[in-house]
Amino acid sequence: MLTEKNSLVFKEPGTREDRKGDIRLVCGQSCALESDTSVMTLVYGKPGATLDTCRILARGDSHRLYLAAAANGSEICVKRSSGDLALLVIQVKSTVLPGSGGNFVTADMTVWPAA
């Protein structure tokens, strides 16, 4: 579970108890996923994004992805500066009260190293 107090890591997919991982949940007036080193793109259309889908979509330069348009089941392609690609599939998103400290996201993550 990704909260405003921990972070998500690629190396061994999971969370860290600090904010030094690859992706963080940041909530102010709205909530977003944020990274210093990874770019993120929301996948639109039918579910079932693949490695090839993420290769095509994760070419942008956005290090912040606002979650307002992301529902449960939404897919997000992520590309690290190392070349690793990942597909995050949001399972549960609770971002109702930005700034409350009780916001969280759970997601399944598939990582393709140096893809």
Stockholm file with secondary structure:
# STOCKHOLM 1.0

chainA/1-115         MLTEKNSLVFKEPGTREDRKGDIRLVCGQSCALESDTSVMTLVYGKPGATLDTCRILARGDSHRLYLAAAANGSEICVKRSSGDLALLVIQVKSTVLPGSGGNFVTADMTVWPAA
#=GR chainA/1-115 SS CEETTCEEETTTTEEESSSCSSEEEEESSSEEEECSSCEEEEECSSSCCCHHHHHHHTTSCCSEEESTTCCTTCEEEEECTTSCEEEEEEEEEECSSTTSSCCEEEEEEEEETTC
#=GC SS_cons         CEETTCEEETTTTEEESSSCSSEEEEESSSEEEECSSCEEEEECSSSCCCHHHHHHHTTSCCSEEESTTCCTTCEEEEECTTSCEEEEEEEEEECSSTTSSCCEEEEEEEEETTC
//
